């Protein structure tokens, strides 16, 4: 085989790989739209293939069934959510805002991440309660997210009022998740702005030394040994 033929074959393989990636991406994007609109149980593989503009045979060349596809869409979604939050976290650190001033901005970053596809997030959250595979993906995401928060807290322990950073990470994550989910995937009983402000105020007073507290307020964590947490 001549050098020219070899180069042509390499270009051909590269073009084929690129087309394959484009097709797979089309299926994933179509699946996100369909699952967000109709839910996992309300759709089928043929509908997703049609939305992606591919044949059902092509669909099965990339995914075994709609369940495997749903899990892949979910992994991509939580990765995108994490990337948005991490990007904002790094920016706040660069600006020196690891204190009460930055808490509201962090909450807003988490909100922005969840607004990437609130309808799909709602469906994934519902399926987490009934499907062990979806629950496993969610559990892994939460575990990795908790490690990030714990690492963040450890880097700035001198600014924290709390001493048990592992417990603080769990408390902060749960509080943010509950409020953010209420705003993005359900109907909050009061205006979102009031919830954001209240959450920022509560977490700032709980976490940071630079947040004033009312006279006589005590820190129940002070003096207690930090609990061990397998994260």
Backbone torsions as a table, in degrees:
resi	resn	phi	psi	omega
1	UNK	NA	131.4	-179.7
2	UNK	-74.6	164.6	178.1
3	UNK	-61.5	-37.2	179.7
4	UNK	-63.9	-43.5	179.2
5	UNK	-65.5	-39.3	179.4
6	UNK	-62.9	-42.4	179.1
7	UNK	-65.5	-38.8	178.4
8	UNK	-63.5	-41.1	178.8
9	UNK	-64.8	-40.7	178.8
10	UNK	-63.6	-42.8	178.2
11	UNK	-64.5	-37.2	178.8
12	UNK	-64.1	-43.8	178.9
13	UNK	-64.9	-40.5	-179.6
14	UNK	-64.2	-41.7	178.9
15	UNK	-64.2	-41.1	179.1
16	UNK	-63.6	-41.9	178.3
17	UNK	-64.2	-39.7	178.9
18	UNK	-64.4	-42.4	178.1
19	UNK	-63.3	-38.4	179.4
20	UNK	-63.5	-42.6	179.0
21	UNK	-64.9	-39.8	179.0
22	UNK	-64.0	-42.7	179.7
23	UNK	-63.9	-44.7	179.8
24	UNK	-62.6	-42.0	179.3
25	UNK	-63.7	-39.1	178.6
26	UNK	-61.9	-41.0	179.1
27	UNK	-65.9	-43.2	-179.8
28	UNK	-64.0	-43.1	-180.0
29	UNK	-67.7	-39.1	177.4
30	UNK	-64.6	-41.2	-179.8
31	UNK	-62.9	-41.1	178.2
32	UNK	-59.2	-44.3	179.8
33	UNK	-64.7	-45.5	-176.7
34	UNK	-68.0	-46.7	179.1
35	UNK	-61.8	-37.1	178.7
36	UNK	-67.0	-36.9	-177.8
37	UNK	-79.8	-44.3	-169.1
38	UNK	-116.6	-7.7	-178.2
39	UNK	80.1	163.7	-178.0
40	UNK	-62.6	-47.6	-175.7
41	UNK	-78.2	-11.5	-177.6
42	UNK	-94.5	6.0	-178.3
43	UNK	-137.0	175.7	178.1
44	UNK	-143.6	173.9	-174.9
45	UNK	-63.2	-36.1	-179.7
46	UNK	-63.0	-41.0	179.0
47	UNK	-63.9	-41.4	-180.0
48	UNK	-65.9	-43.1	178.6
49	UNK	-60.3	-44.1	179.3
50	UNK	-62.9	-41.5	178.8
51	UNK	-63.5	-34.5	179.8
52	UNK	-82.0	-11.7	-179.9
53	UNK	77.1	30.5	178.4
54	UNK	-127.3	164.1	177.2
55	UNK	-76.9	162.0	178.6
56	UNK	-65.9	-30.5	176.1
57	UNK	-64.0	-42.1	177.1
58	UNK	-63.7	-40.7	177.2
59	UNK	-53.8	-48.1	-176.4
60	UNK	-74.1	-12.1	172.2
61	UNK	-70.8	-22.9	-175.9
62	UNK	-108.0	-31.3	-176.7
63	UNK	-138.8	140.4	-178.3
64	UNK	-65.8	-43.3	-179.3
65	UNK	-162.1	-178.8	-176.8
66	UNK	-69.7	-20.8	178.2
67	UNK	-70.8	-47.0	177.3
68	UNK	-59.9	-40.3	179.1
69	UNK	-65.2	-42.6	179.4
70	UNK	-59.2	-44.1	-179.4
71	UNK	-64.3	-36.9	178.4
72	UNK	-68.7	-41.8	176.5
73	UNK	-61.3	-39.8	-179.7
74	UNK	-65.6	-43.4	178.5
75	UNK	-61.6	-42.0	177.9
76	UNK	-63.3	-41.8	-177.9
77	UNK	-63.4	-48.1	-178.3
78	UNK	-68.4	-29.3	175.3
79	UNK	-65.6	-43.5	178.5
80	UNK	-64.2	-41.7	177.4
81	UNK	-59.0	-47.3	-179.1
82	UNK	-62.2	-41.2	-178.3
83	UNK	-64.1	-40.5	178.5
84	UNK	-62.4	-44.5	-178.8
85	UNK	-67.1	-44.5	180.0
86	UNK	-62.8	-39.4	179.4
87	UNK	-60.8	-44.6	179.6
88	UNK	-69.3	-36.5	178.4
89	UNK	-61.1	-45.3	179.7
90	UNK	-64.4	-37.2	179.2
91	UNK	-66.1	-41.3	177.8
92	UNK	-64.5	-39.1	176.7
93	UNK	-64.1	-41.9	179.8
94	UNK	-61.9	-35.2	-179.8
95	UNK	-84.0	-1.7	-179.2
96	UNK	70.4	35.6	-176.0
97	UNK	-106.9	31.6	174.6
98	UNK	-84.9	76.8	177.9
99	UNK	-167.3	-170.7	-172.9
100	UNK	-58.8	-33.0	-179.3
101	UNK	-61.4	-34.1	-177.3
102	UNK	-86.8	-7.9	-175.1
103	UNK	-63.6	-44.3	179.4
104	UNK	-61.9	-41.4	179.6
105	UNK	-63.5	-35.0	177.9
106	UNK	-67.8	-41.3	177.6
107	UNK	-62.4	-42.0	179.5
108	UNK	-64.8	-33.5	176.7
109	UNK	-66.9	-41.5	177.2
110	UNK	-63.4	-41.2	176.5
111	UNK	-60.8	-46.5	-179.8
112	UNK	-59.1	-40.3	179.0
113	UNK	-64.0	-40.2	-179.3
114	UNK	-74.4	-18.4	176.7
115	UNK	-81.3	-0.7	177.0
116	UNK	-58.9	-40.1	174.9
117	UNK	-162.1	78.1	-177.1
118	UNK	-62.4	-32.1	-179.9
119	UNK	-66.6	-43.2	177.2
120	UNK	-66.9	-39.2	179.2
121	UNK	-60.5	-39.3	177.9
122	UNK	-62.1	-43.8	-179.8
123	UNK	-65.3	-43.1	179.7
124	UNK	-64.3	-39.7	179.4
125	UNK	-64.1	-40.1	178.3
126	UNK	-66.5	-42.2	-178.0
127	UNK	-70.3	-26.4	178.2
128	UNK	-55.6	-30.5	-176.3
129	UNK	-77.2	-20.4	-173.7
130	UNK	-122.0	-17.6	-175.3
131	UNK	-114.9	117.5	-177.0
132	UNK	-65.0	-30.9	179.1
133	UNK	-69.6	-41.8	176.3
134	UNK	-65.7	-41.6	178.6
135	UNK	-61.1	-36.2	-179.6
136	UNK	-67.3	-41.2	177.5
137	UNK	-63.3	-43.6	179.4
138	UNK	-63.5	-42.9	-179.1
139	UNK	-62.2	-40.2	179.4
140	UNK	-66.3	-41.3	178.0
141	UNK	-62.1	-45.6	-178.7
142	UNK	-65.0	-36.8	179.0
143	UNK	-63.8	-46.4	179.9
144	UNK	-66.9	-39.4	178.4
145	UNK	-63.0	-39.6	-179.8
146	UNK	-64.9	-37.1	177.2
147	UNK	-62.6	-39.5	178.9
148	UNK	-64.0	-43.7	-179.2
149	UNK	-65.9	-44.0	179.4
150	UNK	-61.2	-43.7	178.6
151	UNK	-62.5	-39.9	177.5
152	UNK	-61.1	-47.2	180.0
153	UNK	-64.1	-40.9	-179.4
154	UNK	-63.0	-35.8	-179.3
155	UNK	-67.2	-21.9	-176.0
156	UNK	-126.8	36.8	-178.1
157	UNK	-58.8	-30.8	-177.9
158	UNK	-66.3	-18.5	179.3
159	UNK	-94.1	-8.8	-174.2
160	UNK	-90.7	141.2	173.0
161	UNK	-79.8	-38.1	-178.3
162	UNK	-73.9	153.5	179.8
163	UNK	-104.8	-30.7	-179.9
164	UNK	-92.1	90.3	-173.7
165	UNK	-70.1	-30.2	178.6
166	UNK	-65.2	-46.8	177.8
167	UNK	-64.2	-39.5	179.5
168	UNK	-61.9	-39.8	179.3
169	UNK	-62.4	-42.0	178.9
170	UNK	-64.8	-46.6	-178.1
171	UNK	-62.0	-47.1	-179.3
172	UNK	-63.7	-43.9	-179.0
173	UNK	-63.5	-43.6	179.8
174	UNK	-65.6	-41.6	179.6
175	UNK	-63.7	-45.5	179.1
176	UNK	-63.3	-45.2	-178.0
177	UNK	-59.7	-44.4	-177.8
178	UNK	-63.7	-47.2	-178.0
179	UNK	-69.6	-43.7	-179.6
180	UNK	-63.2	-41.7	177.6
181	UNK	-64.6	-38.3	178.6
182	UNK	-62.7	-39.6	-178.5
183	UNK	-73.5	-41.5	-170.5
184	UNK	-92.0	-29.3	-174.3
185	UNK	-125.2	3.6	174.7
186	UNK	-140.7	-163.0	-177.7
187	UNK	-113.9	104.9	-179.2
188	UNK	-67.0	145.1	-178.9
189	UNK	-73.4	-16.5	175.6
190	UNK	-132.2	172.3	-178.2
191	UNK	-61.3	138.7	179.6
192	UNK	-51.9	-38.7	-179.2
193	UNK	-57.5	-39.5	179.7
194	UNK	-68.5	-36.5	178.0
195	UNK	-68.2	-42.2	179.0
196	UNK	-61.9	-47.3	-179.3
197	UNK	-63.2	-43.5	180.0
198	UNK	-65.2	-40.2	179.5
199	UNK	-66.7	-43.8	178.8
200	UNK	-60.5	-42.4	179.4
201	UNK	-65.2	-45.0	-178.7
202	UNK	-63.0	-48.2	-177.2
203	UNK	-69.1	-36.4	178.5
204	UNK	-62.4	-45.9	-179.9
205	UNK	-66.9	-32.7	178.5
206	UNK	-71.7	-40.0	-170.1
207	UNK	-91.1	-47.2	-160.4
208	UNK	-104.3	142.8	177.6
209	UNK	-68.6	-28.6	-174.5
210	UNK	-82.6	4.9	178.8
211	UNK	-98.3	120.5	179.9
212	UNK	-61.0	143.0	175.3
213	UNK	-121.4	154.8	-179.1
214	UNK	-63.1	145.6	177.8
215	UNK	-55.9	135.6	178.2
216	UNK	91.2	-11.4	179.1
217	UNK	-69.0	137.6	-177.9
218	UNK	-114.4	153.9	177.2
219	UNK	-100.0	105.5	-175.4
220	UNK	-66.5	-18.5	-179.5
221	UNK	-83.8	-19.9	-173.8
222	UNK	-64.3	129.8	177.6
223	UNK	89.6	-13.4	179.5
224	UNK	-88.5	141.6	-178.5
225	UNK	-68.8	142.6	179.6
226	UNK	-65.6	135.5	179.2
227	UNK	-77.5	146.9	178.7
228	UNK	-82.0	142.3	-178.1
229	UNK	-140.1	124.2	-179.2
230	UNK	-82.8	92.5	-178.4
231	UNK	-115.2	NA	NA
